Amino acid sequence: MTDRMNQLINYNLLILHDPSPEKLYQKGITNKVVYKFEKIANNFNKTILICSKSKRKIHIKNVKTVYIHKYMKLFLSFYILFYVLKYKINIFRVYEPSFYALAALPISKLLNVPMVTSLHGEWNKISKGYPKWMKIKGLIEPLIIKNSDYLTSTSHSLASYAKRRGGKKVVEIPTWGCDTKIFKNNNKHKSNSLKINVIYIGRISPEKRLEYIIHTIYFLKKISKKKLKFYIIGPGDDTKNNYFNKIKDLCRAFNIEKFILFTGGLNQKKLPSFYKKADCLLMTSITEGLPHPILEALSMNIPVVSSSVGDVKILIKNGRNGYKFNINTNPKTVAKLIIKAKNLKVKKEYGRNLILNGYSKESSVKKEIEIYNKMLSK
C-alpha cells in the first residue's frame, strides 16, 4: 500500500483522541498510535489531532496537535468548531465513543461532517468496579453508536454488539494492529524444563480480573515444583477504587509476592524480551474485543491461555496455539492449562502467519483508508 492515495489529498481530517500522550506512554502504545496517525495523515491534505494535555508530548509528522487542558474540556465543542471552520474539515475520526465523541456529534450533524468512531468494548461490562461517576459514559456510548456515520470495531463480537445497538455501518479493524516487525518469529525459543515463566500484559483494572490471575498463580505454585516467575506488565490506575494496591495486597496474602514482578507500562520495543522468556501469555478478562497482547504473542508463536471472551473464541484453537476457558472456570484448572501450554509448540498457521494475514498494523491502516475513500467518494 502506498502512503498517499490520490482520492484523499484534497481533504482535511480532524482526529479526536481522549487519552493524553502521557497515558499513551504509560500504556506502552505510543509507537502504534504515532505510526497509524502518520500513515493516515500522509493521505490527507491537512490532519489535526485534538487530545488531552499532559507533561509529555506526542510527536507525529504532518499532524498539527492541539492539547486541551482538563478544565477546558467543557469548551471542547468550541475548539472542535473552530478547527472545523478554520481548516474546512471533511471527516471526524474519534477513537472512543466518549466525551470527545459527544462534543463532536452536534457539529457533525449541524455541518454535515461525517464521523467515524472506534468501539473498543462494551462500556457497561468494562466499567464494573469503576467509580460511579465514570458510568455516565455508558449513557454516551449508545448515542454515539447510533449517530456515527461509520463504526470501527476491534472484533467480530463487538461488531455484533454495535449492530444490536443501532450502529449503521460497522467495519472490523484491529485499532492499532500488531507490529510484526517488533514482535518477530520466535522459533528459536526453547522452554526451560525447570522453570515456568508466565506473562500478563494489559491494564491493571477490574475488568481484567487480576485477582483471578493471582489465584491462578497461587495454585500453579502449589501443583508445580518448577521455579515460577510471573510478569505483570501494565499501568496501575488508582482512579479505579485503588485496584492496583488491592492486587498487591492479595499477592502478600497468598505469600506469592516474591514470584511476581510488576513492571508498570512498557514501551512496545521492550515487550518482545518478555515474550521471549514466556512459556505462555495469560489473559483472564471478563470482557474483551480483540486483545492486542494475544496478537503479539501469536506473532511470536507464543501459546496463549485466555478466558473465552470476544475474538479469543476465534483466535485461540485449543491444543494448537493455546487454551481458552470459561470465565467461571476454577483457577486451579487454569493453572493446569498453563502447564499444558508450556509444552505446546505453535505452528505458523496458528501463530505468526495468522497475524500477518489479518491483524498487522499495515492491514489496520489499509482498512481505515478504505473507509475514508468510500465516505468521500459519494
C-alpha positions, 0 to 999 in steps of 0.5 A: 500500500502506498502512503498517499492515495490520490482520492484523499489529498484534497481533504482535511481530517480532524482526529479526536483522541481522549487519552493524553500522550502521557497515558499513551506512554504509560500504556506502552502504545505510543509507537502504534498510535504515532505510526497509524496517525502518520500513515493516515495523515500522509493521505490527507491534505491537512490532519489535526489531532485534538487530545488531552494535555499532559507533561509529555508530548506526542510527536507525529509528522504532518499532524498539527496537535492541539492539547486541551487542558482538563478544565477546558474540556467543557469548551471542547465543542468550541475548539472542535468548531473552530478547527472545523471552520478554520481548516474546512474539515471533511471527516471526524475520526474519534477513537472512543465513543466518549466525551470527545465523541459527544462534543463532536456529534452536534457539529457533525450533524449541524455541518454535515461532517461525517464521523467515524468512531472506534468501539473498543468494548462494551462500556457497561461490562468494562466499567464494573468496579469503576467509580460511579461517576465514570458510568455516565459514559455508558449513557454516551456510548449508545448515542454515539453508536447510533449517530456515527456515520461509520463504526470501527470495531476491534472484533467480530463480537463487538461488531455484533454488539454495535449492530444490536445497538443501532450502529449503521455501518460497522467495519472490523479493524484491529485499532492499532494492529500488531507490529510484526516487525517488533514482535518477530518469529520466535522459533528459536525459543526453547522452554526451560524444563525447570522453570515456568515463566508466565506473562500478563500484559494489559491494564491493571483494572477490574475488568481484567480480573487480576485477582483471578490471575493471582489465584491462578498463580497461587495454585500453579505454585502449589501443583508445580515444583518448577521455579515460577516467575510471573510478569505483570506488565501494565499501568496501575490506575488508582482512579479505579477504587485503588485496584492496583494496591488491592492486587498487591495486597492479595499477592502478600496474602497468598505469600506469592509476592516474591514470584511476581514482578510488576513492571508498570507500562512498557514501551512496545520495543521492550515487550518482545524480551518478555515474550521471549522468556514466556512459556505462555501469555495469560489473559483472564478478562471478563470482557474483551474485543480483540486483545492486542497482547494475544496478537503479539504473542501469536506473532511470536508463536507464543501459546496463549491461555485466555478466558473465552471472551470476544475474538479469543473464541476465534483466535485461540484453537485449543491444543494448537496455539493455546487454551481458552476457558470459561470465565467461571472456570476454577483457577486451579484448572487454569493453572493446569492449562498453563502447564499444558501450554508450556509444552505446546509448540505453535505452528505458523498457521496458528501463530505468526502467519495468522497475524500477518494475514489479518491483524498487522498494523499495515492491514489496520491502516489499509482498512481505515483508508478504505473507509475514508475513500468510500465516505468521500467518494459519494 
